Amino acid sequence: MASQKMKTPKDSDKYSVLLPTYNERENLPLIVWLLVKYFSESGNKYEIIIIDDGSPDGTQDIAEHLQKIYGSDIIMDTILSASLLLGTAYIHGMQHASGNFIIIMDADLSHHPKFIPQFIRKQKESGYDIVSGTRYSGIGGVYGWDLRRKLISRGANFITQVLLRPGTSDLTGSFRLYKKEVLQKLIEKCVSKGYVFQMEMIVRAKQLGYSVGEVPISFVDRVYGESKLGGNEIVSFLKGLMTLFATT
């Protein structure tokens, strides 16, 4: 019986996955295992950069253990920071990225790595500057949320579509692939740092003429831990939305 051939990288592209974490000790080993699985199967070169926001639950210890298991060439030096907002965490992580593409996603298993090969194929098909996962187009969807969370998400997306007209179906999503130089340029232009950061990135991309492709994804509520979305985040979102509406 012929031996099974190992898949080899198809080209020189390398994908740096940025994983911001806060109290994700239960989710982190599984999301890393899934990332390793799907990248190994696809043959694409990759690295995983864990950006921990000073988690008190031992997430940093788990990250260091995973680095020993998979090697420092796969799990990059974990970064211990304090009180980082989302946009700041990406900026911090990108300083350690060696790939020419950056993938941003949540570490709580809401974003399944099985969609990453689709992101990569989509980007290669048309040379998109950005590929964004969408919950609100095609076969995309949201699972595990109660009615309140669904209404908040749908309402936020509807308001942003009306006010900002971004040309994409899911402006508030946070599962995306960027060309590294595009992400760097967008970060220079963006002023938001919290949850509004994701929204502003797409708005600024449209202003600068960058191309954006979309891949339908299934968003699943976190398996372990508690959601970070609260009243303060909703208020910040509304303030940020009004700022973007007034300045774009």
Secondary structure in CASP SS format (residue, H / E / C, confidence):
PFRMAT SS
TARGET T0000
AUTHOR 0000-0000-0000
METHOD secondary structure of the structure
MODEL  1
M C 1.00
A C 1.00
S C 1.00
Q C 1.00
K C 1.00
M C 1.00
K C 1.00
T C 1.00
P C 1.00
K C 1.00
D C 1.00
S C 1.00
D C 1.00
K E 1.00
Y E 1.00
S E 1.00
V E 1.00
L E 1.00
L E 1.00
P E 1.00
T E 1.00
Y C 1.00
N C 1.00
E C 1.00
R C 1.00
E C 1.00
N C 1.00
L H 1.00
P H 1.00
L H 1.00
I H 1.00
V H 1.00
W H 1.00
L H 1.00
L H 1.00
V H 1.00
K H 1.00
Y H 1.00
F H 1.00
S H 1.00
E H 1.00
S H 1.00
G C 1.00
N C 1.00
K E 1.00
Y E 1.00
E E 1.00
I E 1.00
I E 1.00
I E 1.00
I E 1.00
D E 1.00
D C 1.00
G C 1.00
S C 1.00
P C 1.00
D C 1.00
G C 1.00
T H 1.00
Q H 1.00
D H 1.00
I H 1.00
A H 1.00
E H 1.00
H H 1.00
L H 1.00
Q H 1.00
K H 1.00
I H 1.00
Y H 1.00
G C 1.00
S C 1.00
D C 1.00
I C 1.00
I E 1.00
M C 1.00
D C 1.00
T C 1.00
I E 1.00
L E 1.00
S C 1.00
A C 1.00
S C 1.00
L C 1.00
L C 1.00
L H 1.00
G H 1.00
T H 1.00
A H 1.00
Y H 1.00
I H 1.00
H H 1.00
G H 1.00
M H 1.00
Q C 1.00
H C 1.00
A C 1.00
S C 1.00
G C 1.00
N C 1.00
F E 1.00
I E 1.00
I E 1.00
I E 1.00
M C 1.00
D C 1.00
A C 1.00
D C 1.00
L C 1.00
S C 1.00
H C 1.00
H C 1.00
P H 1.00
K H 1.00
F H 1.00
I H 1.00
P H 1.00
Q H 1.00
F H 1.00
I H 1.00
R H 1.00
K H 1.00
Q H 1.00
K H 1.00
E H 1.00
S H 1.00
G C 1.00
Y C 1.00
D C 1.00
I E 1.00
V E 1.00
S E 1.00
G E 1.00
T E 1.00
R C 1.00
Y C 1.00
S C 1.00
G C 1.00
I C 1.00
G C 1.00
G E 1.00
V E 1.00
Y E 1.00
G C 1.00
W C 1.00
D C 1.00
L H 1.00
R H 1.00
R H 1.00
K H 1.00
L H 1.00
I H 1.00
S H 1.00
R H 1.00
G H 1.00
A H 1.00
N H 1.00
F H 1.00
I H 1.00
T H 1.00
Q H 1.00
V H 1.00
L H 1.00
L H 1.00
R C 1.00
P C 1.00
G C 1.00
T C 1.00
S C 1.00
D C 1.00
L C 1.00
T C 1.00
G C 1.00
S C 1.00
F C 1.00
R E 1.00
L E 1.00
Y E 1.00
K E 1.00
K H 1.00
E H 1.00
V H 1.00
L H 1.00
Q H 1.00
K H 1.00
L H 1.00
I H 1.00
E H 1.00
K H 1.00
C C 1.00
V C 1.00
S C 1.00
K C 1.00
G C 1.00
Y C 1.00
V H 1.00
F H 1.00
Q H 1.00
M H 1.00
E H 1.00
M H 1.00
I H 1.00
V H 1.00
R H 1.00
A H 1.00
K H 1.00
Q H 1.00
L C 1.00
G C 1.00
Y C 1.00
S C 1.00
V E 1.00
G E 1.00
E E 1.00
V E 1.00
P E 1.00
I C 1.00
S E 1.00
F E 1.00
V E 1.00
D C 1.00
R C 1.00
V C 1.00
Y C 1.00
G C 1.00
E C 1.00
S C 1.00
K C 1.00
L C 1.00
G C 1.00
G H 1.00
N H 1.00
E H 1.00
I H 1.00
V H 1.00
S H 1.00
F H 1.00
L H 1.00
K H 1.00
G H 1.00
L H 1.00
M H 1.00
T H 1.00
L H 1.00
F H 1.00
A H 1.00
T H 1.00
T C 1.00
END
